[in-house]
Structures are given as structure tokens and as C-alpha cells.
Amino acid sequence: MLVVRPARPADLPALERLAGSATPRLTNLPAHRDRLEERIARSQRAFDAEVEFPGDEHYTFVLEDLERGEAVGTATIRAQAGAQEAYYTYRQETLIHASQQLDVRREVPTLSLSHEVSEASLLCAYSLDPHYRGTSAESLLRRARLMFIAQYPERFAEVLAMAFPGYLDSEQQSPFWNSVGRHFFVRDFQEINYIAGVRSKSFIAEVMPQFPLYLALLSPQARAAVGREHPAYESAVGEMLAEGFLRSRHVDIFDAGPVVKGERSRLESFRQAAWHPVRVRPAHSLPDAEPAMVANQRLGDFRCVVARYALSPTGQLMLSPEHAELLGVEEGRAVLVAPLALAGSELDPGYDEGEL
């Protein structure tokens, strides 16, 4: 049985393992014991704090396999991406170069340094044990954060964002970094990625060029990498687009990976979530039903599991004693429920209408 819950100090060895095995290595989840220990402590403070509006809170969750007795996945929410320092991205734009005398008009794509994403809440630092990929555990860990945000909206921004790792070549190098960032730092992509994770990305933005980058001047490989996710994250991007996120014009300043954004009110997990009182029944007597995410309403003891969306004629959610105990709920207590399956699809791969 799997459950998403807040991280605690005992999870540190598991977080080290997950950070070290992440493919590709994540800037926001460095395999650095002190930083991971600090991450857990910071998360505990966030869960304990009384919060009226989003700030510098980081909420770190783990996916625990109760049979194994260890965390097999982790994911984080940053309440405000740029609360301490600006969250930098490159924004894709178009400049028009025209001359009436020469009868020339060219639309030239550019990248401009931006910190517009700073106000959004950031879903980040996702890593899952390879044995659980391709199962419902992926969606549970990724989207349980939305179930948490839905219950405590005052803690988060109206706009949510996710930055996905960008394309790397067969040697695990970033064509975009080699065409842009490497000219300003005498370090390869993997090294600078680790340094930024242990420190911050602000020093990168301070040295990177402040003027627009003309894509035509970059290598063909770098241009092809802009807005392209790492192959290991193709299904994840598809799921978030089905959730209601949209591709934005923003890309990561390191590897040009895509940044998707979504207004909370437009996301499927928020639109379809409903409160139901619990009715406890033996597992063998529960009717067949589609799987759903079920979350309790306890801030510091938040729990989210996958269970059948089996409703009684009076609208009660029928849970097994095992699930009720895991969630820490008694009969009659309300839980938040949202379908695990997403009906949406990537109908429009374009940019968000408001260019948020």
C-alpha cells in the first residue's frame, strides 16, 4: 500500500538515494546530504506555520511503500518560486526587423531573461524509484500535491508552474548550455547543474547575458532543444497537459527545458475534487469502482492514497478499514476525493492565452 505524506527526518537516507538516482540529475534535488537535511527541516517548519498568503515555504512530500517501510518517491511545492530571490527563466519572444528601403521584414525568435515566474507556486523536485514508474504511483506522487493545495489555497498562488528537465544528448550534455551558458562559465552542464542545486541559480542569472539571445545565432542542436523535455519526462508533460496545464513561453535558463503553467481553477484535480463523508466497510464488500486520490484534511499529518471511488446511495465514500486507518479518519469524517484518471488530453500544444 502506498501513501503520500510530509517528509520527516527519518526519510533522509531515502531522499539521498532518490536524489542520486534521478534521471536526469535535478538542480532542485541535489544529492547533497546537508541540503536534503535542510530541506526536510524547512518543510517541517512550513507545515507547522500559520500561513495567510504564500511566501518562502517549501513543502516536501514522500511516497511511502508501507510494505517496504521506506520512502520510494519525493516531490516538493515551493509556495512562491521567487520568494527569496528571483526565479529566472528565458522567455521566448519575437522581434521584427524591417526595412522599407530594402523591402525586408523578418520575424526573429529570441530568448529574453525573465523573472515573471517568480510569483507562481512551483511544483518541483520530483523523483520516483524506477520500480514504480509506469504505475499509478507516478500520478499519485505528482498530483497529491494538487490535493494538498486544494485544501489550503491561502498558502499558494493562483498560478502553478512546473519546470521539466530539458533535452540532453547521448553524453548527457545539454546542447543549449553548450551553445549559451558554457561561453560564460568554464564548466560543463552536469557540474554547473550540481553547483546551482547546492547553492542557487541566482549567480547564473547575474553572469548570463542580459540582452536577448537571437536563436538564429545558436547552434542547430541548441535551437532544437528549446522547449523540449527530456525523453524520460515525456509522459509526465503529457499528464500535466491533460491536467489542464499549458505550455508557457518560458524555458529553463540551463537546458531550455519547458515550463508549464496553469491557473488552479482550470485544473482537473481542482474541478473534479469533491468532499465525501466516510463509511467504513470490509474491503471484500466494496463495489468495483474507478480509482481515485483520497486525501484527509489534516495539515501536518496530510495523507493521500489511491482507493476506489465507491459511493453509497447517500454520497458517502466507502473505504476499507485499512485505508481509513492509513488516512487517520473515522466513519463520518469528510475526505477530499478526485478521480485518478484524467479525461483531458493535449488538444492544444501552444502557449497559454495570457502568456502568464
C-alpha positions in Angstrom: 0.0 0.0 0.0 1.3 3.5 -1.0 0.7 6.8 0.8 1.9 10.3 0.2 2.8 12.2 3.4 5.1 15.0 4.6 8.8 14.2 4.7 10.4 13.7 8.1 14.0 13.3 9.3 14.0 9.5 9.1 13.4 9.9 5.4 16.9 11.4 4.8 18.6 8.2 3.6 15.8 7.6 1.1 15.9 11.2 -0.2 19.7 10.8 -0.7 19.0 7.7 -2.7 16.2 9.3 -4.8 18.3 12.4 -5.5 21.3 10.2 -6.6 19.2 8.0 -8.9 17.1 10.8 -10.5 17.3 10.7 -14.3 18.5 13.2 -15.3 20.0 14.7 -12.2 17.8 17.5 -10.8 19.0 21.0 -9.9 16.3 21.3 -7.3 17.1 17.9 -5.7 20.8 17.8 -5.3 22.4 14.6 -3.9 23.9 16.6 -1.0 23.1 15.3 2.5 23.3 18.7 4.2 21.0 20.3 1.7 18.5 17.5 1.9 18.5 17.6 5.7 17.9 21.3 5.5 15.1 20.7 3.0 13.3 18.3 5.5 13.7 20.8 8.4 12.4 23.6 6.2 9.4 21.6 5.2 8.5 20.7 8.8 8.6 24.4 9.7 6.3 25.2 6.7 3.7 22.6 7.8 3.8 23.9 11.4 3.5 27.6 10.5 0.3 29.6 10.4 0.2 31.0 6.8 -2.2 33.5 5.4 -0.5 34.0 2.0 2.3 32.3 0.0 5.8 33.1 0.9 9.1 31.3 1.3 7.5 28.0 2.4 8.7 24.7 0.9 6.5 21.6 1.4 8.3 18.3 0.8 6.4 15.1 0.5 7.4 11.5 0.2 5.7 8.5 -1.3 6.0 5.6 1.2 5.6 2.0 0.4 4.3 0.6 3.7 5.3 -3.0 2.8 8.9 -1.9 2.3 8.7 0.6 5.1 10.6 3.3 3.2 10.1 6.3 1.0 10.2 5.4 -2.7 9.5 8.8 -4.1 9.6 12.5 -3.3 8.1 15.8 -4.6 8.0 19.4 -3.3 5.9 22.5 -3.6 7.6 25.9 -3.3 4.8 28.3 -2.2 6.3 31.2 -4.2 9.0 30.4 -6.7 10.9 33.7 -6.2 10.2 34.4 -2.6 13.9 34.8 -1.6 15.5 35.5 -4.9 14.1 35.9 -8.4 13.2 32.7 -10.2 14.9 33.2 -13.6 13.8 31.7 -16.9 14.3 32.6 -20.6 11.1 33.8 -22.3 10.6 33.1 -25.9 9.7 36.2 -27.8 9.7 37.5 -31.4 11.4 40.7 -32.7 10.5 42.2 -36.0 13.4 43.5 -38.2 12.1 45.5 -41.1 13.4 47.9 -43.8 11.1 49.6 -46.3 14.0 50.6 -48.5 15.1 47.0 -48.9 11.6 45.6 -48.7 12.6 43.3 -46.0 10.6 42.1 -43.0 11.8 39.4 -40.8 10.3 37.9 -37.6 13.3 36.8 -35.5 12.7 34.4 -32.5 14.7 35.5 -29.4 15.1 34.5 -25.7 15.0 37.2 -23.1 16.0 36.8 -19.4 12.8 36.9 -17.3 11.7 36.5 -13.7 7.9 36.6 -14.4 7.5 33.0 -13.0 8.7 34.3 -9.6 5.1 34.9 -8.3 3.9 31.4 -9.2 3.8 28.4 -6.8 6.3 25.8 -8.2 5.8 22.1 -8.2 9.3 20.7 -8.3 11.9 18.2 -7.1 10.1 15.1 -8.3 11.9 11.8 -8.1 10.5 8.2 -8.1 12.1 4.9 -7.6 12.4 3.3 -11.1 10.5 0.2 -10.0 7.3 2.3 -9.6 7.4 4.1 -12.9 4.6 3.3 -15.2 2.2 2.6 -12.3 -0.4 4.6 -10.5 2.3 5.7 -8.1 3.6 8.2 -10.6 0.3 10.1 -10.8 -0.3 9.8 -7.0 3.0 11.4 -6.1 2.8 14.0 -8.8 -0.8 15.0 -8.2 -1.2 14.5 -4.5 0.4 18.0 -4.2 -2.7 19.4 -6.0 -4.9 17.7 -3.4 -2.9 19.5 -0.7 -3.1 22.9 -2.5 -6.9 22.5 -3.0 -7.3 22.2 0.8 -5.1 25.1 1.7 -5.4 27.6 -1.1 -4.3 30.6 1.0 -0.8 29.1 1.2 -0.3 29.1 -2.6 -0.5 31.3 -5.6 -3.4 31.2 -8.1 -0.9 30.2 -10.8 1.0 27.0 -10.5 4.1 26.2 -12.6 6.3 23.2 -13.3 9.7 23.2 -14.9 10.7 20.0 -16.7 14.2 18.8 -17.3 15.4 19.7 -20.8 16.8 17.6 -23.6 20.3 16.1 -23.1 22.3 14.3 -25.8 23.8 10.8 -25.6 26.6 12.0 -23.5 24.2 13.7 -21.0 25.3 17.1 -22.2 22.9 20.0 -22.8 23.1 21.3 -26.4 21.6 24.6 -25.2 24.1 25.0 -22.3 27.0 24.3 -24.6 25.7 26.9 -27.1 24.9 29.6 -24.5 26.0 29.1 -20.8 29.3 27.4 -21.5 30.6 30.6 -23.1 30.3 32.4 -19.7 31.3 29.6 -17.4 34.2 27.3 -17.9 32.2 24.3 -16.6 30.2 21.6 -18.2 26.4 21.2 -17.8 26.5 18.5 -15.1 28.9 20.4 -12.9 27.1 23.7 -13.1 23.8 21.9 -12.6 25.1 20.4 -9.3 26.6 23.8 -8.1 23.3 25.5 -8.7 21.5 22.9 -6.7 23.8 23.1 -3.7 23.8 27.0 -3.9 21.2 28.7 -6.0 20.6 29.8 -9.6 20.9 33.5 -8.9 24.7 33.6 -9.7 23.9 32.1 -13.1 21.5 34.9 -14.0 23.9 37.5 -12.7 26.5 36.4 -15.3 24.4 35.2 -18.2 23.8 37.8 -20.9 21.1 40.4 -20.1 20.3 41.1 -23.7 18.0 39.0 -25.9 19.6 35.9 -27.4 18.9 35.6 -31.2 18.0 31.9 -31.7 19.4 32.1 -35.3 22.9 32.6 -33.8 22.7 29.4 -31.7 23.7 26.0 -33.0 21.0 23.9 -34.7 21.1 21.5 -31.8 20.6 24.2 -29.3 17.6 25.7 -31.2 16.0 22.2 -31.4 16.4 21.8 -27.6 14.4 25.0 -26.7 11.2 24.0 -25.0 11.9 20.2 -25.5 11.6 18.0 -22.4 14.0 15.1 -21.5 12.6 11.9 -23.0 12.2 10.4 -19.5 9.6 13.2 -18.8 7.5 13.0 -22.0 4.7 11.1 -20.2 4.8 13.5 -17.3 4.4 16.5 -19.5 1.5 14.8 -21.2 -0.2 14.1 -17.9 0.2 17.7 -16.8 -1.2 19.0 -20.0 -4.2 16.6 -19.6 -4.5 18.0 -16.0 -5.0 21.5 -17.5 -1.5 23.0 -17.5 -0.4 24.8 -20.7 3.0 25.2 -22.2 4.2 28.7 -21.5 6.8 30.8 -23.4 9.3 30.3 -20.6 12.1 27.8 -20.6 14.9 26.9 -18.1 18.0 29.0 -18.3 20.3 26.0 -18.1 18.9 23.4 -20.5 15.9 25.3 -22.1 13.5 22.6 -20.7 9.8 23.6 -20.9 7.9 25.4 -18.1 4.2 24.6 -18.0 1.7 26.8 -16.1 -1.9 26.5 -15.0 -4.5 28.5 -13.1 -5.8 26.4 -10.2 -9.4 26.9 -11.2 -8.7 25.3 -14.7 -7.0 22.2 -13.4 -8.9 18.9 -13.5 -8.0 17.8 -10.0 -9.5 21.0 -8.6 -12.5 21.0 -10.9 -13.4 17.4 -10.1 -12.5 17.2 -6.4 -15.4 16.7 -4.0 -15.8 16.2 -0.3 -17.5 13.0 0.9 -18.1 11.6 4.4 -16.5 8.3 5.0 -18.3 5.0 5.5 -16.0 2.1 6.6 -16.8 -1.3 5.1 -14.8 -4.5 4.8 -12.6 -4.5 1.7 -14.2 -7.6 0.2 -17.6 -5.9 0.3 -16.6 -2.8 -1.6 -18.1 -2.5 -5.1 -15.9 -2.1 -8.1 -15.2 1.5 -9.0 -12.6 3.6 -10.7 -9.5 4.5 -8.7 -9.3 7.9 -7.1 -7.0 10.0 -5.0 -8.3 10.3 -1.4 -6.8 12.9 1.0 -7.5 13.6 4.6 -7.9 17.2 6.0 -5.0 17.2 8.5 -2.3 19.8 7.6 0.8 18.4 9.4 -0.4 14.8 9.1 -1.6 15.1 5.5 -2.1 11.7 3.8 -3.2 10.9 0.2 -3.8 7.4 -1.1 -5.3 5.7 -4.1 -8.6 3.9 -3.3 -11.8 3.0 -5.1 -14.2 5.9 -5.8 -17.1 3.8 -4.4 -20.0 5.9 -3.3 -23.1 4.8 -1.3 -26.6 5.9 -2.5 -26.3 8.8 0.0 -23.0 10.1 -1.3 -20.7 8.5 1.3 -17.2 7.3 0.2 -16.9 3.6 1.2 -13.4 2.9 2.4 -11.8 -0.3 3.8 -10.7 -0.2 7.4 -7.1 -0.3 6.2 -7.5 2.9 4.1 -9.4 4.6 6.8 -6.7 3.9 9.3 -4.0 5.0 7.0 -5.8 8.3 6.4 -6.5 8.7 10.1 -10.2 9.2 9.5 -13.2 7.8 11.3 -16.6 7.0 9.9 -18.5 10.2 9.1 -15.3 12.3 8.7 -15.0 14.0 5.3 -12.2 13.4 2.9 -11.3 15.1 -0.4 -11.6 12.8 -3.4 -10.6 13.3 -7.1 -10.5 10.8 -9.9 -7.1 9.4 -10.6 -7.8 9.2 -14.4 -7.6 12.4 -16.4 -10.2 12.8 -19.2 -8.3 15.7 -20.8 -5.6 15.4 -23.5 -3.1 17.6 -25.1 -5.5 19.2 -27.5 -3.6 22.4 -27.9 0.2 22.3 -27.5 0.5 26.1 -27.9 1.1 28.7 -25.3 -1.2 29.9 -22.5 -3.6 32.6 -23.6 -2.5 35.1 -21.1 1.2 34.4 -21.6 1.4 34.2 -17.8 
